Each structure stands twice: as C-alpha cells, then as structure tokens.
C-alpha cells in the first residue's frame, strides 16, 4: 500500500499518458515512497510484469514496430525527458537486480539484440545514460 494513494498502476498510467507530469510529481519529493514502490513493483501482465525502470526503458524513443499492439504502443517519451526521469528514479535507489516476466534484468533488456516487440529507436542517448548508471552501480557493489 502506498502512503498517498499513488499506486504502481496509477504511476505507470501517468508515465504513459503524461511523462512531464510524472516528472513533476517525482520532482516534488512528496511521494518518494510511492515511487520506490513503483520502481520495485513487478508490474502487471500488460507491462510484462516489469519493474519501473524497465517500463521507462520500454517507453523512451520511437517504437520500431508500431504495427504491433504491444506495451507502449502510441507512447513515445523524448530522450531528454526520459533522462531527467531516470536521474530522479536512480536517486531513489531502485533494486537493479529485479527481473521482468521474461527473467530479464534492466541491463539484459537494454543489451538485448534488436528484434523485440518493444524495441525502440531514437533513444541512443537515453540508452547510454542508462548503461552508464548500471555500470557505475555495479562498481559500487
């Protein structure tokens, strides 16, 4: 249960529907526990049982196969906004070892070869940012 009523499902819907508003809510620092819950929540079937950072990764950039009705269809978060959101989320200390419904960590999802239904283009800077954070975190442990 979250402290303010922002459930993981609500936060996922907000990210998909209005990423700038999601960032604004994240930046006000009043709902950190709700965001921590979302980051470490295993999602639902429509998000492939993915934790928060996996979900963000699947939404930044342009869907390569727009004809496929997959999670993130019709959503395209611009890279610079995605990076701002990710910076704030990394600061909340997500569990980076979590896996999605396909047993993929965030790093394996990012490093996966092209061809998945959720594959994105126009996200190179965002992908690089994510990998740098993952690599720097692995050196801390």
GUMINU-522389 format. One record per residue: residue number from 0; y, z, x of N, C-alpha, C, O in turn. Coordinates in pm, 1 decimal. Layout:
BEGIN
ATOM    nr        n.v        n.w        n.u       ca.v       ca.w       ca.u        c.v        c.w        c.u        o.v        o.w        o.u
ATOM   NUM          Y          Z          X          Y          Z          X          Y          Z          X          Y          Z          X
...
! end
This chain:
BEGIN
ATOM    nr        n.v        n.w        n.u       ca.v       ca.w       ca.u        c.v        c.w        c.u        o.v        o.w        o.u
ATOM     0     -118.9        0.0       84.1        0.0        0.0        0.0      124.4        0.0       87.9      129.3       69.1      189.6
ATOM     1      220.6      -74.6       49.9      343.7      -80.5      126.9      444.9       17.8       70.5      433.0       62.6      -43.5
ATOM     2      544.9       50.8      152.2      641.6      152.4      113.7      748.1      100.9       18.3      801.6      179.3      -60.0
ATOM     3      780.5      -26.3       21.5      889.7      -76.2      -62.0      844.4     -176.8     -166.9      926.8     -230.9     -240.6
ATOM     4      716.0     -202.0     -174.0      667.7     -297.7     -270.9      656.0     -439.3     -219.6      616.8     -528.4     -294.9
ATOM     5      689.2     -463.3      -92.2      671.7     -596.6      -35.2      528.2     -609.9       12.8      493.9     -570.0      124.1
ATOM     6      445.9     -666.3      -72.8      305.0     -682.3      -40.7      286.3     -798.5       56.3      374.8     -882.9       70.1
ATOM     7      171.9     -802.9      123.1      144.2     -919.3      210.0      151.7    -1051.5      133.0      200.3    -1151.4      186.2
ATOM     8      104.9    -1052.5       10.8      108.2    -1174.8      -69.2      253.1    -1216.8      -97.9      286.2    -1335.3      -92.7
ATOM     9      338.1    -1119.5     -127.8      479.3    -1149.7     -151.9      544.2    -1205.4      -25.5      616.6    -1304.7      -31.6
ATOM    10      518.6    -1142.0       88.8      580.1    -1187.1      213.6      532.6    -1326.6      252.0      610.9    -1406.6      303.1
ATOM    11      406.3    -1356.5      228.2      356.4    -1492.1      253.9      426.5    -1592.7      163.5      468.5    -1699.0      209.4
ATOM    12      439.5    -1559.5       35.1      507.7    -1649.1      -58.1      654.4    -1667.5      -18.9      708.3    -1777.6      -30.1
ATOM    13      718.2    -1561.5       26.3      858.0    -1570.6       68.3      871.5    -1659.5      191.8      961.5    -1743.2      198.7
ATOM    14      782.6    -1641.5      289.0      786.0    -1725.4      409.0      769.0    -1872.9      371.6      838.7    -1959.2      425.0
ATOM    15      677.9    -1901.1      281.4      654.7    -2039.6      238.3      771.8    -2095.1      158.6      804.0    -2213.4      169.8
ATOM    16      835.0    -2011.7       79.1      938.4    -2059.6      -10.7     1079.4    -2055.7       45.1     1162.5    -2139.5        9.9
ATOM    17     1107.2    -1959.0      131.8     1243.2    -1944.1      185.1     1235.7    -1868.6      317.7     1254.9    -1747.1      322.6
ATOM    18     1207.8    -1941.5      423.6     1187.8    -1880.0      555.5     1313.7    -1810.5      605.7     1304.0    -1709.8      675.8
ATOM    19     1430.8    -1861.5      571.8     1554.3    -1795.8      614.5     1568.1    -1659.0      546.7     1608.2    -1561.8      610.6
ATOM    20     1535.8    -1652.0      421.2     1540.3    -1522.9      350.5     1436.6    -1426.1      407.2     1462.5    -1306.2      417.4
ATOM    21     1320.0    -1477.6      443.8     1216.8    -1397.7      509.4     1274.4    -1336.9      637.5     1258.2    -1217.4      662.5
ATOM    22     1342.0    -1419.7      719.0     1403.5    -1370.5      842.4     1511.0    -1266.5      812.8     1517.9    -1163.8      880.4
ATOM    23     1594.5    -1291.7      713.0     1698.9    -1195.6      678.0     1639.2    -1060.0      641.9     1689.8     -956.2      684.7
ATOM    24     1533.2    -1060.9      564.5     1465.8     -936.5      526.9     1406.6     -868.8      650.4     1413.2     -746.6      664.0
ATOM    25     1350.2     -946.5      737.7     1291.5     -896.0      861.4     1398.5     -834.9      951.9     1375.4     -731.9     1015.2
ATOM    26     1513.9     -897.8      957.8     1621.2     -851.7     1046.0     1688.7     -723.8      998.9     1750.0     -653.8     1079.5
ATOM    27     1679.0     -692.0      871.3     1748.7     -571.3      826.3     1675.7     -442.9      865.2     1728.0     -333.2      845.3
ATOM    28     1554.7     -456.4      920.7     1477.7     -344.3      976.3     1446.7     -233.0      876.3     1408.3     -123.5      917.3
ATOM    29     1462.2     -257.7      748.6     1432.7     -155.4      648.4     1288.9     -162.9      599.0     1241.4      -72.4      530.5
ATOM    30     1220.8     -269.3      633.5     1086.8     -292.6      579.7      983.8     -317.5      689.7      886.6     -390.3      669.7
ATOM    31     1006.0     -256.8      805.2      917.0     -281.0      919.3      771.1     -251.0      886.3      682.0     -324.9      928.1
ATOM    32      745.9     -144.4      812.5      606.2     -110.5      778.5      542.8     -217.8      692.2      425.0     -249.3      709.0
ATOM    33      619.6     -274.5      599.6      566.9     -383.3      516.7      532.0     -504.2      602.1      428.7     -568.1      581.6
ATOM    34      618.7     -535.1      698.0      591.9     -648.7      786.4      474.4     -619.8      879.3      395.3     -709.8      907.5
ATOM    35      461.4     -497.1      927.0      344.7     -462.0     1010.0      215.1     -477.4      930.1      115.0     -527.5      981.3
ATOM    36      218.7     -434.0      805.0      101.1     -451.1      718.4       68.9     -598.6      703.6      -47.1     -638.2      715.0
ATOM    37      171.0     -681.1      678.1      151.1     -825.6      662.7       95.2     -887.5      791.0        5.8     -971.9      786.1
ATOM    38      148.9     -844.7      906.3      104.0     -900.3     1034.4      -44.4     -875.8     1058.0     -113.0     -960.1     1115.7
ATOM    39      -93.5     -762.7     1014.3     -231.2     -723.0     1043.1     -323.8     -735.3      922.4     -439.3     -693.1      927.3
ATOM    40     -272.4     -793.3      814.4     -349.4     -814.7      692.0     -430.6     -942.8      707.9     -383.2    -1039.5      767.5
ATOM    41     -550.5     -943.6      655.7     -637.5    -1060.8      670.9     -613.3    -1169.1      566.8     -697.2    -1257.2      548.0
ATOM    42     -500.9    -1163.3      500.2     -463.6    -1271.0      409.4     -557.4    -1285.2      291.5     -627.4    -1191.3      253.7
ATOM    43     -557.4    -1402.6      235.0     -641.1    -1433.7      120.0     -702.6    -1571.1      140.6     -673.6    -1638.5      239.4
ATOM    44     -786.1    -1612.0       48.9     -858.0    -1737.8       66.3     -763.9    -1855.6       88.9     -791.8    -1941.4      172.6
ATOM    45     -652.4    -1861.0       15.3     -561.1    -1975.0       28.0     -497.5    -1984.6      166.3     -452.0    -2092.1      205.4
ATOM    46     -493.4    -1874.1      241.2     -438.4    -1874.8      377.4     -549.6    -1866.3      481.0     -524.4    -1833.0      596.8
ATOM    47     -670.7    -1895.8      440.4     -787.7    -1891.8      528.7     -808.0    -1752.1      587.2     -850.9    -1737.2      701.6
ATOM    48     -776.6    -1650.4      507.6     -790.6    -1510.2      548.2     -722.7    -1486.0      683.0     -779.8    -1425.3      773.6
ATOM    49     -599.4    -1535.2      693.2     -526.1    -1530.7      819.7     -423.9    -1418.3      822.8     -357.6    -1390.9      722.8
ATOM    50     -411.1    -1352.0      940.0     -303.2    -1254.9      957.6     -168.0    -1326.0      968.6     -162.8    -1448.5      979.7
ATOM    51      -59.5    -1249.7      965.5       75.2    -1303.9      956.9      114.8    -1406.9     1059.8      170.0    -1511.0     1024.1
ATOM    52       88.1    -1381.0     1188.0      129.3    -1478.3     1290.6       52.2    -1609.2     1279.4      106.3    -1715.5     1309.8
ATOM    53      -73.0    -1602.8     1236.3     -148.6    -1725.6     1211.3      -78.7    -1806.2     1100.9      -62.6    -1927.8     1111.3
ATOM    54      -37.7    -1734.9      995.0       28.1    -1800.3      882.5      157.3    -1867.7      928.5      182.7    -1983.7      896.0
ATOM    55      238.1    -1794.4     1004.2      361.7    -1853.8     1055.4      331.3    -1978.3     1137.1      396.4    -2081.3     1120.0
ATOM    56      233.1    -1969.6     1225.7      199.2    -2085.1     1309.8      161.0    -2206.7     1224.2      194.3    -2319.9     1259.2
ATOM    57       91.9    -2183.8     1113.2       47.7    -2294.0     1027.8      161.1    -2355.2      944.9      139.8    -2453.9      874.5
ATOM    58      281.4    -2297.4      952.8      392.0    -2346.1      870.3      507.3    -2406.8      949.0      595.1    -2469.6      889.8
ATOM    59      509.4    -2389.9     1080.7      621.3    -2440.9     1161.1      592.5    -2583.8     1204.8      486.8    -2613.2     1260.7
ATOM    60      687.6    -2671.6     1178.5      671.9    -2812.1     1212.4      635.1    -2893.7     1090.1      646.2    -2847.7      976.4
ATOM    61      591.3    -3015.1     1115.6      558.4    -3110.6     1010.4      407.2    -3125.4     1000.4      340.0    -3149.0     1100.8
ATOM    62      354.7    -3112.0      881.7      211.3    -3127.7      859.6      169.9    -3269.9      896.1      226.4    -3366.1      844.2
ATOM    63       71.9    -3283.5      984.8       28.2    -3415.2     1032.0      -43.8    -3492.9      921.3      -29.5    -3614.7      911.2
ATOM    64     -119.7    -3423.3      840.1     -193.4    -3487.7      730.7     -133.7    -3444.1      596.4     -195.0    -3363.9      526.0
ATOM    65      -17.5    -3494.3      560.0       46.0    -3447.5      436.5      -30.9    -3485.0      310.2       -5.6    -3429.9      203.0
ATOM    66     -122.7    -3576.9      322.6     -201.4    -3616.1      205.3     -307.6    -3510.8      171.1     -361.1    -3510.5       60.2
ATOM    67     -337.4    -3423.9      263.7     -436.6    -3319.0      240.9     -369.6    -3200.4      172.2     -266.2    -3152.2      218.4
ATOM    68     -427.0    -3154.3       64.0     -374.3    -3038.0       -8.2     -430.5    -2911.2       56.8     -529.2    -2853.9       10.7
ATOM    69     -365.8    -2870.2      163.5     -411.4    -2756.6      241.9     -302.9    -2650.1      243.8     -191.9    -2675.0      196.7
ATOM    70     -332.4    -2532.7      296.9     -230.2    -2429.9      305.5     -110.8    -2484.6      383.3     -127.6    -2545.5      489.0
ATOM    71        8.1    -2463.2      331.7      128.1    -2510.2      397.3      173.3    -2647.3      351.6      274.7    -2698.6      399.0
ATOM    72       98.5    -2707.6      259.1      137.0    -2837.1      205.5      276.1    -2824.4      143.4      299.7    -2736.0       61.1
ATOM    73      367.1    -2911.8      182.5      501.2    -2910.0      127.6      596.0    -2811.8      195.1      711.9    -2800.3      155.1
ATOM    74      548.0    -2740.5      297.5      631.0    -2643.2      369.3      648.8    -2690.8      512.4      552.2    -2730.4      577.7
ATOM    75      771.2    -2687.0      560.7      799.5    -2724.5      698.3      912.0    -2635.5      750.6     1029.3    -2659.0      721.4
ATOM    76      876.0    -2534.4      827.2      974.6    -2445.2      885.6     1020.9    -2506.1     1017.4      939.3    -2543.3     1101.7
ATOM    77     1151.7    -2515.9     1034.1     1208.5    -2573.4     1155.7     1178.5    -2482.6     1275.7     1175.0    -2360.2     1263.2
ATOM    78     1157.0    -2544.6     1391.2     1115.0    -2471.9     1511.7     1206.5    -2355.3     1548.4     1157.9    -2245.5     1575.9
ATOM    79     1337.0    -2377.0     1549.3     1427.6    -2270.0     1592.7     1420.2    -2150.0     1498.8     1428.2    -2035.6     1543.6
ATOM    80     1405.0    -2175.3     1370.1     1388.4    -2066.2     1273.9     1253.2    -1997.8     1295.6     1243.9    -1875.1     1290.0
ATOM    81     1150.3    -2075.7     1320.1     1018.1    -2019.2     1348.1     1019.2    -1929.1     1470.9      954.4    -1824.4     1472.5
ATOM    82     1092.5    -1970.0     1572.8     1102.2    -1889.5     1695.7     1174.8    -1758.2     1667.3     1132.5    -1652.9     1715.0
ATOM    83     1283.0    -1763.2     1590.5     1355.6    -1640.3     1555.8     1265.8    -1544.0     1478.7     1265.7    -1423.8     1505.0
ATOM    84     1190.7    -1596.7     1384.8     1098.6    -1513.4     1306.7      991.4    -1454.7     1398.3      962.4    -1335.2     1392.2
ATOM    85      933.3    -1538.6     1482.3      826.4    -1491.9     1572.2      876.3    -1383.9     1666.7      804.9    -1286.9     1692.1
ATOM    86      997.9    -1398.5     1719.5     1054.5    -1295.9     1808.4     1056.5    -1159.9     1740.1     1015.7    -1059.4     1798.3
ATOM    87     1103.9    -1157.7     1617.2     1111.2    -1032.3     1541.4      971.8     -977.6     1511.6      949.2     -856.7     1517.2
ATOM    88      879.2    -1067.1     1480.2      743.0    -1022.4     1448.6      671.0     -968.8     1571.7      600.5     -868.3     1562.8
ATOM    89      687.6    -1034.2     1686.1      625.7     -984.0     1809.6      678.4     -845.3     1843.8      604.2     -762.3     1896.3
ATOM    90      805.0     -819.3     1814.8      864.7     -688.9     1843.8      801.4     -577.5     1760.7      812.3     -460.3     1796.8
ATOM    91      735.9     -611.8     1650.6      670.6     -511.6     1566.0      530.6     -475.1     1615.3      464.7     -389.3     1556.6
ATOM    92      485.2     -539.3     1721.8      357.0     -504.0     1782.6      234.3     -544.0     1704.6      149.2     -459.6     1676.7
ATOM    93      222.4     -672.0     1668.2      102.9     -714.7     1594.1      -22.6     -705.1     1679.7      -16.9     -709.5     1802.5
ATOM    94     -135.7     -692.0     1612.0     -265.1     -692.6     1680.3     -301.5     -838.9     1706.2     -339.9     -910.9     1614.0
ATOM    95     -289.4     -882.0     1830.3     -311.9    -1022.8     1864.3     -459.1    -1058.8     1877.8     -493.0    -1174.9     1900.9
ATOM    96     -545.8     -960.7     1863.6     -689.4     -989.6     1871.2     -749.0    -1020.7     1734.1     -866.6    -1055.6     1724.5
ATOM    97     -669.2    -1008.5     1628.0     -720.0    -1036.5     1494.0     -763.4    -1182.0     1482.7     -706.3    -1270.2     1546.7
ATOM    98     -863.8    -1205.7     1401.5     -912.6    -1341.2     1378.3     -892.5    -1378.3     1232.2     -880.9    -1291.6     1145.6
ATOM    99     -888.7    -1507.8     1206.2     -878.2    -1556.6     1068.8    -1019.3    -1574.1     1011.5    -1117.6    -1531.0     1071.8
ATOM   100    -1027.3    -1636.8      896.4    -1155.6    -1657.1      829.9    -1250.3    -1748.3      905.1    -1368.9    -1754.4      872.7
ATOM   101    -1200.2    -1819.5     1005.1    -1283.2    -1906.7     1088.2    -1312.2    -1842.9     1223.7    -1359.9    -1908.9     1316.0
ATOM   102    -1282.5    -1713.3     1233.9    -1306.0    -1635.4     1357.0    -1220.1    -1683.2     1473.8    -1259.1    -1669.9     1589.7
ATOM   103    -1102.7    -1739.0     1442.6    -1011.7    -1784.2     1547.5     -902.1    -1681.1     1569.7     -841.9    -1631.7     1474.3
ATOM   104     -876.7    -1648.9     1695.7     -759.8    -1569.1     1729.6     -638.0    -1660.4     1721.7     -651.6    -1781.9     1707.6
ATOM   105     -520.0    -1602.0     1730.9     -398.9    -1683.8     1730.9     -400.7    -1780.6     1848.7     -365.2    -1897.6     1833.7
ATOM   106     -441.5    -1732.5     1964.8     -444.3    -1818.5     2082.4     -543.0    -1933.7     2064.5     -511.1    -2047.5     2099.0
ATOM   107     -660.7    -1906.6     2011.9     -757.2    -2016.6     1993.7     -709.5    -2114.4     1886.1     -736.5    -2234.1     1895.0
ATOM   108     -639.2    -2064.4     1785.3     -582.5    -2152.7     1683.7     -480.4    -2247.5     1746.2     -480.2    -2367.2     1717.4
ATOM   109     -393.6    -2193.2     1832.1     -290.1    -2274.6     1896.3     -350.7    -2374.0     1994.8     -305.6    -2488.2     2003.6
ATOM   110     -451.3    -2331.7     2067.9     -510.7    -2416.8     2171.1     -616.9    -2511.8     2116.7     -671.2    -2593.1     2191.6
ATOM   111     -646.9    -2502.5     1988.2     -747.5    -2588.9     1926.7     -709.9    -2735.4     1944.1     -592.1    -2770.7     1939.3
ATOM   112     -808.8    -2819.5     1964.0     -778.7    -2962.4     1974.5     -723.6    -3015.2     1842.2     -748.3    -2957.1     1736.5
ATOM   113     -649.3    -3125.1     1848.4     -592.6    -3183.9     1726.6     -701.6    -3222.9     1627.4     -817.8    -3240.9     1663.7
ATOM   114     -661.5    -3235.2     1503.3     -754.8    -3282.7     1401.8     -776.8    -3187.5     1286.5     -841.3    -3224.6     1188.4
ATOM   115     -725.2    -3065.7     1294.9     -746.5    -2972.6     1184.4     -656.0    -3010.3     1066.9     -556.5    -3080.9     1083.9
ATOM   116     -691.6    -2962.9      949.3     -612.0    -2992.8      830.3     -474.0    -2929.2      836.1     -381.7    -2977.1      770.2
ATOM   117     -457.9    -2822.8      913.1     -328.3    -2755.3      922.3     -249.4    -2797.5     1045.3     -146.1    -2737.9     1075.8
ATOM   118     -296.7    -2899.5     1116.3     -228.2    -2945.9     1237.9      -84.2    -2985.7     1207.3      -55.4    -3048.5     1105.4
ATOM   119        6.0    -2947.3     1298.8      149.0    -2974.8     1282.9      202.5    -3052.8     1401.7      151.7    -3041.1     1513.2
ATOM   120      305.5    -3132.5     1376.5      381.4    -3198.0     1482.2      522.4    -3139.8     1478.1      553.4    -3056.9     1392.4
ATOM   121      606.7    -3182.9     1570.0      744.3    -3132.7     1576.9      748.0    -2980.4     1589.0      832.9    -2914.1     1529.4
ATOM   122      654.9    -2926.6     1666.6      650.8    -2781.7     1685.9      623.6    -2744.2     1832.2      577.7    -2633.4     1859.9
ATOM   123      651.3    -2835.1     1925.3      620.1    -2811.5     2066.7      691.5    -2689.8     2124.7      629.8    -2609.4     2194.5
ATOM   124      821.2    -2675.5     2096.4      895.5    -2559.9     2148.4      841.5    -2429.9     2089.2      828.3    -2329.6     2159.3
ATOM   125      810.5    -2432.9     1960.3      755.3    -2315.3     1894.1      618.9    -2279.3     1953.0      591.9    -2162.7     1981.7
ATOM   126      534.2    -2378.9     1970.6      401.5    -2355.4     2027.5      412.9    -2296.7     2167.9      341.4    -2202.3     2201.7
ATOM   127      500.8    -2350.8     2248.2      522.0    -2299.5     2383.9      570.2    -2154.7     2380.3      523.5    -2071.6     2458.2
ATOM   128      662.5    -2124.8     2291.1      712.5    -1988.7     2275.3      597.8    -1893.2     2240.1      585.4    -1785.2     2297.9
ATOM   129      515.5    -1934.7     2145.4      402.6    -1850.0     2102.6      306.1    -1826.3     2218.3      263.1    -1713.2     2241.2
ATOM   130      272.2    -1931.4     2290.6      178.6    -1916.4     2402.8      235.6    -1827.2     2511.9      162.5    -1746.8     2569.7
ATOM   131      364.0    -1839.6     2541.2      425.5    -1752.7     2642.2      414.3    -1606.6     2601.8      385.6    -1521.2     2685.7
ATOM   132      436.5    -1577.0     2474.9      423.1    -1438.9     2428.6      278.5    -1391.0     2435.3      251.8    -1276.6     2472.1
ATOM   133      187.1    -1477.7     2400.0       45.2    -1440.4     2405.8        2.1    -1415.0     2549.4      -68.1    -1317.7     2577.0
ATOM   134       43.7    -1501.9     2641.3        6.7    -1485.1     2781.7       71.1    -1360.4     2840.6        5.6    -1285.3     2913.0
ATOM   135      198.7    -1337.4     2810.4      265.3    -1219.3     2866.4      204.4    -1092.3     2809.0      196.3     -991.5     2879.2
ATOM   136      161.7    -1094.7     2684.2       97.0     -978.8     2625.3      -39.1     -952.2     2689.1      -79.0     -837.0     2705.8
ATOM   137     -110.0    -1059.6     2724.6     -243.4    -1040.0     2784.1     -232.0     -976.9     2923.3     -325.1     -910.6     2969.1
ATOM   138     -118.4     -997.1     2990.5      -99.9     -934.6     3121.9      -63.1     -786.7     3110.4      -82.3     -710.8     3205.4
ATOM   139      -10.2     -745.0     2994.4       25.2     -605.4     2972.4      -98.6     -519.7     2954.2      -98.6     -401.7     2989.3
ATOM   140     -204.2     -578.5     2899.2     -326.6     -501.5     2867.0     -421.4     -492.9     2981.5     -527.6     -431.9     2969.3
! end
